[in-house]
Structures are given as C-alpha cells and as structure tokens.
Amino acid sequence: MLVRLRYRAMLSMLAAMCLPAQAQDRRTVAEPIAPSYVCARLAPSGENDTVTLQDAIAHCAPSSAVYLAGGIFLSGPLEMKSGVTLWIERDATLLALAQPNVYDKGLGTCGRIEGKGDGCRPLISFSKTHGGGIYGEGIIDGQGGALMVGTTESWWQLARRAQAEGGNQNVPRLIQIDHAHDITFHGITLRNAPNFHVAMNRVEGATFWGVTIDTPADARNTDGIDPGASQDVTITHCQIRTGDDNVAIKAGNNGPTRHISIIDNYFGWGHGMSIGSEVGSGISYILVHGLTLDGTTSGLRIKSDVNRGGLVERVTYENVCLRGNRWPINFDTRYDAQAHGNKIPVYRRIALRHVRGSDGALLMHGRDRDHALEIALDDVRFSDSATWQVENADVVVSGVWPPLQGGRGPLSSSAWEGCAGAFRQPPSKALNGLAPR
C-alpha cells in the first residue's frame, strides 16, 4: 500500500496540479432573462393536455415561449423545438401522466422489468435543438410515487422491485437533453422524477440557474443533474435533494466531459457531488466552488472501477461545507469491487482547498502503486472524530485536520470556520416540506 505525503508551499503546487481559471465553463455566464415574446398562453383543460402543449411548441417561433398559466397541466412526452422556451408560471404545474403506454418506445416494455432499461421516452426531450429551455417559478412533477395506470405499484416501487429481482426497471426520465446546444433552465422546480431528473448527452453549452430539485431520499435512481459527454455546463444557485446523486458528471463511450462549473449550490439529501461511475472517455476541467453538502451520503465523490474507468483530471473543489455525511470525501477506484476489465481509473491533479466538514470517513483509494491518486489538500479541516482511509495515493498536504498518516500537528481543527450560515436551507416552496409521494 503506497501512501506518500508531501508538505510544501501550496500555491505553486496547486497551480501546477489544477488551475481554477481553466477548470470551468469557458462561456461568460450571466443570470438568464425571460423570453421577450410569448407565442402561446395556455390554460389547463383538466384533462390530457399533451396534444395542446405539443402543438403550441411546434408552432412557436424561435426566441419565443409557450407560457403555462396557473393550474395543473397533465401531459405525456413532449418534444422541444430549437429556440423555444417552456415558461411555467409560479402557480402552474406540469404533471406527468403515470401511464406507461404513453411513454413506450414501441416494444411494450415501459413500466416493466426487463433485461434492458431503456424502454421509455422522457417526459420532456431536447433532441438536436439549439437554444431554448425551461423558465419560470412553476413546477414539473414526474409523479414517481403515484400508482401507474393499470397497476398496483408506482414507478419508484417498480424500480425497487427491479433491484431486488436483479433486472432493469423501464421508467421514464423527467428531462433528456441529447445532442443539443445552448440550453437554459431558470427558476424551475423539478420533483418526483420516476428516474433521472435531467440527463445530458453530447450537449455543448447549458446553464442551470436557480433550479430546485426535490425528491424523497428513498426514490431509486433519481439523480438530479447528470452532464454526460458534454462541455461548457454551469450549474449555479440550485437546491438539490434526491434519492441518488445530486449531480453526477459522467463520460461513458460517447465522448469526454469537460469544462463544467458547479458554483454556489445547496445539496440536501442524496448521494453527493459525484464524478462517475462511467469515466471511460475522460473527465477534466471541473470546478466545484461554494457548495454546501448537508446530509448527503457521500460528499465529494469520484467513483469508478476497471469495467468503466478512465482518466479524471484537473478537478478543483474549493469553499465547500459538509455536514452529516457518511463519506465526506470518497475518491474510490473500486466502485464495484467485483468488476472485471482493463479500464483502470486514474485520478490526478485533484485539488481541495478551504473544505470544512464534521465527522465521517475520508476515503482516498487509488487502484494500485502504478495508478496512485494525485491529490492536493490545502486548508481541509474536519472534526477530531473524522478518520482518513488512504491507499495508493500521492498527497500534497498543507493545513489538514485530522492529520494524515505521519502528519504534523497539533493543528486547531477549526472545522466550521468559514461555514457560518451554510446549513440554513434557502427559502423554497419545494424545500419547505417533503415532495408529495
């Protein structure tokens, strides 16, 4: 087991390992503004509104919006159009139909447990679109906890049964963004997704500003926002609590993910700020700044294994506050200990600065001596009861508490210095109470 600690002046070392100016979205990102023109102003019918909504989107000109006034709109899958924004006002809710057949891709598998799990269309799809997005202070509710039509179980119950039976649940994602450019979400609340809330594939330029995601902690596979094979993405001023990863940055076989900014966000329950587990195409230039992780299972997490590994590099975490986490730091190259393959995960040029937390396991596990983690820790402090679990790692250390193996001390822990007010949940209609089940 290799554990190599180095104590030296940190500024030059951190600059060499990960430059924040490079590890971020390359665009100039400002708070989005409302579309200047509304092409259709709709009121709910009290029945299935899918056709009305889709027709309005299809006939809306680019740079304009379909506006949903107050009330509940019932809908099945919707296909967005380039340049068109779906604007949901404060008192309006877009409610997903809990009806498997309307999401089915034609194989009759949606709402069933099968060997594969891609049998459902999402509620909202951005496919090969340029511009547009979702705006407003309203709600999109996936009804993951509602009974599916014609069954005695919900989408979430189906997912748990699939886990117990070793199969794959066929349930819809809430929003899928695929091969798209310059997508913007502002102010919207997403809740109770049957599966992922927002999944991204081959996206060039996306902004999520002031988005709230709220789903019960036991709702399986309900990730918040997952950028995959994407570039130049900013997630900022968002509040996210879910039954899985709050955010998961991925790069499977479709291409690399890079230049991602996660700035000034609050994460409640969930599995944390994750990278992986699919990293085969490479993940790089990631900046996580000003993040509160309150009660997430893991905090800062990089996960992969030899079945889906690859290079993760130039990742910077700074000004992070953690509380009530089982693994506040969890950098693991053995996500599935039984995995087989030759895709070895390599994590290098990872930097943590000004990170504060309470107790829990601080885990950094490289694959082996030849693929050691490369990590720099600057002003990283946890309570006295926190424990380091470090294997196969090359760690540059300055101002760390509790001390790592062979570390210098004593140091004052100062675990909460700089985190005053970080754990006060921001006001939100979604976070004031549990989302309906």
Stockholm file with secondary structure:
# STOCKHOLM 1.0

chainA/1-437         MLVRLRYRAMLSMLAAMCLPAQAQDRRTVAEPIAPSYVCARLAPSGENDTVTLQDAIAHCAPSSAVYLAGGIFLSGPLEMKSGVTLWIERDATLLALAQPNVYDKGLGTCGRIEGKGDGCRPLISFSKTHGGGIYGEGIIDGQGGALMVGTTESWWQLARRAQAEGGNQNVPRLIQIDHAHDITFHGITLRNAPNFHVAMNRVEGATFWGVTIDTPADARNTDGIDPGASQDVTITHCQIRTGDDNVAIKAGNNGPTRHISIIDNYFGWGHGMSIGSEVGSGISYILVHGLTLDGTTSGLRIKSDVNRGGLVERVTYENVCLRGNRWPINFDTRYDAQAHGNKIPVYRRIALRHVRGSDGALLMHGRDRDHALEIALDDVRFSDSATWQVENADVVVSGVWPPLQGGRGPLSSSAWEGCAGAFRQPPSKALNGLAPR
#=GR chainA/1-437 SS CCEEEEECCHHHHHHHHCCTTTSSCCSCCCCCCCCSCEEEEECCCSSBCHHHHHHHHHHCCTTCEEEECSEEEEECCEECCTTCEEEECTTEEEEECCCHHHHBCSSSCTTSEESCCCCBCCSEEEESCBSCEEESSCEEECCTTSBCTTSSSBHHHHHHHHHHHTCEECCCCSEEEESCEEEEEESCEEECCSSCSEEEESCEEEEEESCEEECCTTSTTCCSEEEESCEEEEEESCEEECSSCSEEEBCCSSCCEEEEEEEEEEECSSSCEEEESCCTTCEEEEEEEEEEEESCSEEEEEECCTTTCCEEEEEEEEEEEEESCSEEEEEESCSSTTCCSSCCCEEEEEEEEEEECCSSEEEEECSSGGGCEEEEEEEEECCTTCEEEEESEEEEEEEEESCCTTCCCCCCCCTTTTCTTTTSCCCCTTTTSCCCC
#=GC SS_cons         CCEEEEECCHHHHHHHHCCTTTSSCCSCCCCCCCCSCEEEEECCCSSBCHHHHHHHHHHCCTTCEEEECSEEEEECCEECCTTCEEEECTTEEEEECCCHHHHBCSSSCTTSEESCCCCBCCSEEEESCBSCEEESSCEEECCTTSBCTTSSSBHHHHHHHHHHHTCEECCCCSEEEESCEEEEEESCEEECCSSCSEEEESCEEEEEESCEEECCTTSTTCCSEEEESCEEEEEESCEEECSSCSEEEBCCSSCCEEEEEEEEEEECSSSCEEEESCCTTCEEEEEEEEEEEESCSEEEEEECCTTTCCEEEEEEEEEEEEESCSEEEEEESCSSTTCCSSCCCEEEEEEEEEEECCSSEEEEECSSGGGCEEEEEEEEECCTTCEEEEESEEEEEEEEESCCTTCCCCCCCCTTTTCTTTTSCCCCTTTTSCCCC
//
